[in-house]
Amino acid sequence: MNRPWDHLLLDANLATLTDTGAPYGAIERAAIAWKDGALAFVGRMDALPGKPDELAAQVESANGAWITPGLIDCHTHLVFGGQRAGEFEMRLEGASYEQIARAGGGIVSSVRATRAAGEDALLAQALPRARALVADGVTTLEIKSGYGLEPETERRMLRVARRLGAELGIGVRTSFLGLHALPPEFADDRAAYVALVCDTMLPALAEEELADAVDAFCEGIGFTPEETRRVFARARALGLPVKLHADQLSDLGGAALAAEFAALSADHLEWTSEASVRAMARAGTVAVLLPGAYYALRETRLPPVAALRAHGVPIAVATDLNPGTSPLLSLRLAMSMACTLFRLTPEEALRGATAHAARALGLADRGTLAVGRRADLVVWDIGQPAELCYWIGGGLARRVIVAGADLHAEPSR
C-alpha cells in the first residue's frame, strides 16, 4: 500500500505555538505526521483523514506526551578555544567585566586560545557543548565567530560551525562577529581594523558563503555606533542581514541603530530606551533576551520587557553560550531564567525559544507546529507546557526530531 506519510504520532498533546485560540496553541488528543522531513498533519486525532495504518508507513503512540516545536538557540558563541573559569573566580572576588577586559582578559583571552587551535581541535571542543544543547531539545543553533579577529581564524570558526551542523544533523546559522573586540595587533589603529573587517573579511566570507548574517558588539568596551554603522552598511551592500549586541552595559542607541538597518535582532537590551524599542517595533526587529549573561555578570538592570510587550516587539530567548559571561549549556534553563529574572511567562519563554527565535534568524520554515513547516519537534516527559520552565535543570526531552529524523531518544520514565 502506498501510504501518504512517512511517520504518524498518535495520542499526543501539541503545543503548536500557532493561533488555535488556546494557550500555547495547544491541541489535545492530537496527532502529528510528517513526509519528506516536513509536517503533513497537525490536528486532533478525530480529524485524521483515514485509518492510521493506511496513512503512514510508521505509526506510533506518544502515550499522551506533550510535543513542541524543536527549540532554537538564536544567539551562541559556541565555537571557541579554551575556557575562562579563572575569570569566574575573579568576578566573585569583585572584578567587573570591564576591569577583566581592560586587564587583557575577557574576549581577548579567548582570541588567543582560539587562534592557537586548529579546525579539528575547535570541532572536538565544540561538539560536547552542541550535543548538550541538542539533548535538551535544541534543533537549530546560531553560532557566531568573533574569537579570531583575523581573516583565517574567523574563517576557521565559521567552517567549524558548518561542520557541527553536518555532524549532528541539526540546523546551524552562522554570524560573522568581526566587531567583537579590538585585536591586540590593532590596539593603536582602530580604523585599520574596521577597514580590514569591511574591505577584506566581509567580502571574502560573503563570497565563500560562510556567514548567514553579520553581528557586532556596540558598546563602550566594544565598538562605537559609527564603526558599527560602517560595517553594517558594507554587510547590507553584500546582501547579508545584520544583528547586534546592543545596549548591554550602557545605552549607546544600539537597538535603534539595529532598527535603522532592519536588523533581524537586537540582543541583550538591558539599557535600551523606549524610543529604541519603538524603532525596533517599526523595523520588525526581534528582541533577544540573554538571561545567562545577566545572571553570570550579576547585573541588576532589567531589559525593558514591559515596553517590548507594549510596542509589540517579538521577544526571543537564547543561551548566549560563551566562555566568559554565559557558560550556559541549556536553552531550557535560559527559558526558566527568563521567567524568574525577567518575569516572562512560561508561554512567552517557549515562544521565545521557538517561533520568535526562528524569526530572529530569518527562518520561516520552523518554530511552530504547522503543516508545511520542517518536522523539527521535541517529545517531552511533562504533564503541561509550563513544566519546561518550572523544572530547573534535569533531562525532560524524550525524543528530539529534526526534519523527521530522530537525533536523541531516551526511554520513557
N, C-alpha and C positions, 0 to 999 in steps of 0.2 A: 504493500500500500504506500502510495506517495503522500506522506504527511506534510502539511504546510509549514510546520515549525520544527526547529531543532530541539527545543527544550521547553518544558512547561512545569512550573512550580505551582502546586495547589495548596489550599489550606493556609494561606499567608495573610498577614496584615501588612498593608503597604503604607508607608509614609512617602507619598509621591512628591511632595513639595510643589504640587500644582494646585490650581484653584478648584477644589472639589466642594468648597463650602464648609469643610471640616478642618479643625486644627491639623497642622502638618500635611494638609492634603490627604488625609487618611482615607483608605478604603479597607474595610474589614471583610473577613470571609472572602478573600480575594485570590486571584490567580495572576501570574505574570509569565510571559513567554517571550522567547527570542528566536530570531532566524538570522543567520549570517552575521552575528555579532550586534544586531540591532533589535530593540524591543518591538515585538509584533502584537502583543496583547497586554493590556494593563487594565484590570477591572474586576468586578465581582465574579465569583465562580458561576453564579446563576446566569451570567451574561455570556458565557463561553458559547461559541457558535457550533458546538458539536460535542461528541464524547471525547474525553481527554485522550484516550489511547488512539483515537483516529486523527487527533490534531497535531501530535508531536512525536518525534522519534524517541524522546526520553521524557518520561513523566515521573515526577517525584512529589512527595508531600513535604511542605515546610513545617508541618506539625504546629501550626499556629504562631510561628515565629514572625517577628517584625522584620521587614525588609525596607531599606532606604537606598537612595542613590549612593554610589560609591563616593567616599569623601574625597575632597580636592584640597590639597595643601597649596595655596596660591602664593606663598612667599616663603622660600627657604634659601639658605646658603649652604646646602648640604655637602657640596664638594669642597674639601679643604684639607690641608696637611696639618698634622699635629693636633694639639688641643691646648686650652688655656685655663686649666684648673687652678693654676697659681694665681691668676687674676681674680678668680672667685674668692680665694682666700684674702687677697689684697682688699677687695671691696668690703669684705666682712670686717677688716681691720680699719675701715674708714676711708680708703681711697675712692675718689669718684671716677666715673667713666672717663671724664675729660682729663683728669690727672694721670690716669693709667695711659691714655692715648698719647699725651704730651711727653710722657717719660719713655716712649718707644715701645710701649705695649700696645694692646688693642689690635686693630685691624692689621697694622704693620707687622706685628709678630706673626700673625697667620700668613702674611705675604711671604715672609722669609721661609716658613715651613713648606708652604705650597710650591714656591719656586724650586725648592730643593727636591721635591718628589716627582718621580716620573709618572707617566699616564697610568700604567698598571698599578702602581702603588696608590695613587689617588683613588682609582676604582676600588681597590681592595679595602681602603679605609672607608669609602662611602657606602659600599654595599650593606654592611650591617645596619647603618643608620636608615637607609632606604627600606630595608626589609622590616625593621621595627615599625615604620610608618605603615607599610602595607599590611602587616599583621594586625594593625589597629584599625584597618578599614579604608586606607587611602588607596585610590585607584589612579589618581592623576597628581603629579608633582610639578611645581615650578622650581627651577634651580637656577641660581644666579652665579655669574662669575664674580670677579672683584677681589680675589686674593692673589692675582698675578700682577696686575698693574703694569704689564709689559706685553707686547703682542703674543709671544709664543706661549707664555703660561696662561694667559686669558683664553687663547685658542684651545690649549690642552684641557682646561677646566670644562669648557663647553663640549668638547669631544667626549669627555668622561660622562657628562650629563646625558648626552645622547646614548652612550653605551649602557648606562644604567637602565634607561627605558627599554632598550632591546633585551638586556639580560633578564630583567624582572617581568617583562610583558606588561608594563604599565604605560600610561601616558606621561610624557615629560615635555614641558615647555621650558625653554631657556631664555634667560635675560642677561644681556651684556651689561655689567655694572662697572664700567671703566672708571667712572667718577665715584669711587668708593672711599679712597683715601689717596693722599699725595704720596707717591713712592719716594723713598729716601733720595734716590739719584736726581730727583727734580725738586728737592727741598727749596732751592733758591730760584726756581724758574717755573712757577705755576702755569704761566701762559704757554710755555713749551709743552708741558704735559697735556694740557687741554687740547692743544693743537695736534699732538700725537693721537689722542683719542679720536678727534674729529676727522683728521686727514689721513690717518693710516689704519688704526684699528677698526673703526666703524665700517669703512668701505670694504676692507678685507673680509670681515665677518659676515657682512651682508652678501658679498659675492659667494662665500662658501656656504651660506645658509645655515650657519651655526647658531645664530641668535634669532629668536622669535620676537623679542622686544628689547628695548633699551631702558635702563634704570639709572638712577643717580642718587647720591646721598647729599641732599641740600641742607646744610647745617653749618653752624659756626666752626665745628671741628672737621667739616667735610668740604663742601664746595658752595660757592656763592650762587644766588639766583641768576646772576649774569652768566657765570660759567655753565650752569645747568641749562639755561636757555640756549646757549650756543650749541651744546651737544644735542639737545632735543631738536633744534632746527635742522641739524645735519641728519639726525635719525629719520625725521619725517621726510626729508628730501630723498632719502634712500628707501622709503616705503616701509619703515619699521615703526610700529606703535611704541608708545612710551609709558612708563610708570615711575613713581617717585617715592623715595623715603622722604617724607615731608613732616616738618613741624614736630619732630620727636622731642627735641631738647629746648627748642625756642620757636617763636613764630617769625619765620622769615618770609611768610606768604607762600610757602611751598605748595600747599594744596591748591591755592589759586593759580599758581604757575602751572601745576599739573593740568588743571582745568583749561588753561589757556591753550594747551596743546592737545586737548581732548584725550587726555591720558586714560588708559584702561583703569588705572587705580592710583590712589594716593594712600600711602601706608604709614602707620604709627599714629600720627594726628593728635597727640596729646595736647599740643599748644595751638591747634587750628582755631581760627576765629570764625564767628558766624558768617562773616562776609565771604570767607573762603569756602565754607560749607555751601552757601548759596551758589557760588561759582561752580562747585562740583556738581550740584544738582542740575544746573543749566547744561553742563557739558556731558552729563551721563557718566561721570567718573565714579567708580566704586571706592568706598572707604574700606580699607583693610586694617582691622584691629589686630594687634600683636601682644596679647596679654603675657606671653612668656617673657618678653623683654621688659615689660613693665614690672613684672614680678622679680626677675633676676636683678634688675637695677634698683629695686625698692623705690620706684617712682611714687609720687603722690598726686601728680596732676593727671586727672582722668581725661580721656578723649571725649569730645562733645557729643555723646550719644544722643542726648535729647534733641540737640539741633539737627543731627543727622536724620533722626526719625521725623522731626517736624518738617524738614525740607525734602523728604522722600529719597534720600541718598541710600542706595543699597549698601548694606553692611556685610562684609566678609570677615572671616576669622581664619588666621593661619598661625603656624608654629613659630615662624622666623628662625627655624633651626639654624644655629650658627655656633661657632666655638667659644665666643666671648660673652655674649649678652643674652642668649636664649638657647642653651643646650637642651632643647626640648624634643623628645623623640615620640611624642604622642599628640596627634591633632585632636583626639577626643579630650585629652587633658586641657589643651588650649581652649576648647569649647567650654569645658567646665569652668576654667579660669575666667573666660569672658562673661559667664553668668555671675560668678561670685564677685569678681573685681570690678567689672564694668556694668553689671546689672542688666545684661541681655537676658531675655527669656530663653528657655531651652529651645523653643521653636526658632527664635531668631538665630541662635547659635548654630543649629543644624542647617538652616537655610544659608547661613554664612559660610559653612564648610561644604556646601554643595552648590545650590543654584547661583548664589551671589559670587562664590569663589570661581565658578566657571566663567561668569561674566567678567570678573577681574582678569582673566586670562584670555578673553576674547574667544571663548569656546561656546558655540551654540548647540553642540551635539551631545551634551551631557549635563549633569547637575540636577536633573529631575527624572522621575519615572513616567515616561510618556511614550506612546508609540512613535517609532522613528528615531528615538534617542539611542545612543550607544548603550549596549547592555552592560553597563557598569553598575553593580549593586552589591550590597552587603546584607547578609543574613545574620541577625543579631540574637544573642541569648538575653533577651529583655522582655518584660511584660508590658512596657509602654515606652514611647519615644523619649520622654523626659529622662529616662534612666541613662541615656547616652551622656548626659551632662551631670546627672546626680551621682553616679559612681565615680570616685576619684581613683583613677587607675584601674588595673585589672583587665583581663582579656575577655571582651564581650563579643568579638567578631567570630561567628561560627564558620562563615564562608565569605570569601572575598572573590568577586567575579568581575573580570574585565573583558569587555567585548564578547561576553558569553563564555569565557574560559575561566575555570576555577584556578585561582592563584594560591589561596590559603584556605585550608579547611581544618576545623577542629571537631572532634567527636562531640555529640550533644551532651550537655551537662545537666 
